[in-house]
């Protein structure tokens, strides 16, 4: 049975994605990886792995999946952060704070890269899979017309660059693996709560809708070419400029 690994599995979109997978005609082994201590209801085809996203902890996951001889079909990193109780996205240069910047860079950039690193021993040229990280349109340098949000923009732009770099390497090491950067749009989750009042009507998406779009774009998308480049897509499948 094919295996799907979901990092950041405690997020609202990840939970909706698990439900969507369970409604498919094809059954998958689902590995839910999270730093949360909350363990969801048990299911025969779902495994839960608690991690602090350190290299040692993720190495344990890698070894477990190698021992299981997991046939990797898909990997998704739902990890991400935009604000906390102390900091919100910057409106001007004076708002930049080193702790907030490093927090976002760790959550939005380094953590997905470490997750990708942990999956590498599980794939090779025979592996046909997609590896997706949740990026954002504001990570696009070309699309930046509004300014502000320095730390969040930087963390997502850096994530995009790292995936472009990794795609070059994977073309040599796992040529049938496709990297995808996915912009879910504004989704009704805790991450977007402080900003929802400014969202145009019809543009605030449910996690269930985003999960459906994400599944279709990464599983049933003939436009995902194995060309040594990551796809940078929004929720409707349109390419975002770098």
BELURTA-V431300 format. One record per run of one state. SS is the DSSP state (H for helix, E for strand, - for the rest). FROM is the first residue (numbers start at 1). TO is the last residue. If there is no record, write none. Layout:
ss-><SS:SS>
from-><FROM:FROM>
to-><TO:TO>
This chain:
ss-><-:E:-:H:-:E:-:E:-:H:-:E:-:H:-:H:-:E:-:H:-:H:-:E:-:E:-:H:-:E:-:H:-:E:-:E:->
from-><1:2:8:12:23:29:35:46:51:55:68:71:78:93:96:98:121:129:135:137:140:150:174:177:184:187:188:193:199:205:206:207:220:231:235:239:240>
to-><1:7:11:22:28:34:45:50:54:67:70:77:92:95:97:120:128:134:136:139:149:173:176:183:186:187:192:198:204:205:206:219:230:234:238:239:242>
